[in-house]
Amino acid sequence: MLAFRVFFALLFSGTLSPELLAELGLQKKQAAPPPPPAAPKIEATDGALQLVSILQRDARILDFFMEDISPYTDEQVGTAAREVHEKTREVLVRHLNPVPVMDAVEGTPVDAAGLGAAAVKFVGNLPANGSPRAGLLRHKGWKSTKPNLPKLNSRSDLEILAPVEIEVE
């Protein structure tokens, strides 16, 4: 008799009543919450493209480097370079806050003990066996103390480093 009741309940209503579920020893499943939206897949190149876009937007760095400067005088190039330099520096300080890896006077003897392998590059007459620990400081190096790039919400159009600008008259 139970089989007939289940058959006709499914035939006419498409569902089983709570009483039939109880008689069968079954429970109604709770609806699973919808899965969270998938996070955008961030590629290794995204940050680089984003930084170049910011440098172009705020300092016009691509315009400067992609321009053929051979027809311009040294004075004209120097004037343009000064402006690009100032604005690029502002962007780098605002988004990366770079500081020297080793704050010492270049050309003085230094000991690299305590610095990680990624923080030091030994140059010159390197010994055949083992790694040196000390030498003359040739470059202080740079590290970012607080990277502060805007959060990427989407990968869309990251390849567009600067949009076309069209003036409407």
C-alpha positions, 0 to 999 in steps of 0.5 A: 500500500505504501508503494502505491501512495508513494507512486501516486504522490510522485505522479501527481505532485512530484514530491513526497509529503512529510508523512510519507518521508517519515514512513519511509525513514527519509528526511528532506534535504536542506537546500545547499547554500549557493557556492561563493562566486569564483575569485578572479584568477590572478596571473603573475603578469597582472601586477606588472601590467597594473604597475605599468598602467599606473606609471603611464596614467600618472607619469606618461612613462610609455609615451616617453620611452616609446617616442623616437627622441632622435629629432629632439635636442638634448635640452628638450629631452632633458626637460621631458625626462625631468618631468617623467622622473618626478612623476614616476618617483611619486608613483613608486613611493606611493605604491611601493615605498622603496627603501635601500636593502642595505643602508650604507655608503656605496664603496665602503666594506660591508658584511652581508651576513643576515641578508637572504640569498635573494637580497644579495648579488655578489659581483667581481672576482668570486671564489671558486668554492663557497660563497663570500660574505663580505665585500665593497658595497657597489649598490644598496639594492631596493626593497618594497616596505609596503606594496600598495597597488589597488586591488584587482577585481577583474583581469579584463582589459589589463593588456590595455596599458593606456586607453585611446584618448579622443577629443570631441569638439 
